């Protein structure tokens, strides 16, 4: 058993991948609680896809360096979320449709840009599905700093975000700066997505935001507990997923997401059975 | 709403600066208030005053602009023309106004307890980067006592009945130290005993000089439980003692064809629009 757990750790890339998966899982789950409670899953999914052109530009400009990739991705995320807001505010098109338009358009632009490079299939796959085993030490530092920053901001505005999510009219009558808080929330989601990019990639990102938080939602009725539990579930799933990936030789991002989904399924079924058993006489 | 206003709100929330209350002014004064949408007026040219501690019923058919009026008074919605004064100043900075939403506008599966929701009312007093202290916890406990929910403080909110949900919102307004409460149809969908409990709570609020504007469909309750009644259908059709306002002429003007005449023992005429027949207890 010990061997089973320790053998993979001989490899530096595996150890770094585990640390990255845990940090990303924690940040995603905490931010994801708001995404779940406010019904923003589609927005999160769209934002993750919409950063692809940013990554592509960063990739073409930076010639493979990671740092510019990050900033370009963040820029693309901010522009897309502002664009979605502008379309739904200035036209009669509703937000749901606006998200669809921006998301698909931006994603296509990203694919088009990346396809102009020769090694296109391999690179695109990395961006789409993540490359957690390719995480380098400096990437870990970036994840730690920005992820920590996201958590700090949530801690600082915890009560304001809770009111805004639960009852926007109360937030307005308490004279909270609703618009600024809304914008801050979008930026937090954007930063979280960009930070997590390397672990699960663009296509599977929404699972990291939504699945652990939703699992925790089934298990608790308090927001702080939901955040802590979501973070725990996501971290454990991240570790288990990487081991699965190592021993079964399957893609790491997919393995992590599948583990999260399995945990959700188990909790759901167990809860349903528990209710059946204990409520019927 | 401009960016500058948003930053002002941020700094107010940070520094806890709030407009002063001039005791010489009425708590609420509305002058020539209109809100116009491309397809017509939501409310048109309303002018009235409400004194401190008063309890006013706002009645009128669906789409009469009751919720719109409340939201403008609360400072959540901006009027097209006219103005609202709270103690002689615009409502924008005041946190002494509570808007009690209709119950169906809240996600009851949200992971919070009754006490958590009531504590939300304290956030205006707390300001940014401050956590609730013993004073806030005391205010929450007291508010829960006033509405009779202290035993349910740690319940998850989806375990409450409709009447309890409504009383929880009243407790939140109390924790907010609201002096003006705007309640949007708090009694609709509730059984008679739950409605009675809410009016008992409102009687206790009167002792604390809280001013209450409450919209409802049931004209009989409006006539029995309120000092004054406002009859609204986009325009103001009457404001005064129930007997003076709820007259056949006024009611026909407000409700047009959707009339139901019900004679009660004291000869009062009860009227409703077709959607809400089931809310009228038989006399």
Interface residues (C-beta under 8 A of the other chain):
Chain A: X37 X156 X157 X159 X160 X162 X163 X165 X166 X167 X169 X170 X172 X173 X174 X175 X176 X177 X179 X180 X217 X220 X221 X222 X223 X225 X226
Chain B: X1 X6 X7 X9 X10 X12 X13 X71 X74 X75 X76 X92 X93 X94 X95 X97 X98 X99 X101 X105 X106 X107 X110 X111 X112 X113 X116 X117 X120 X121 X123 X124 X126 X128 X129 X131 X156 X172 X176
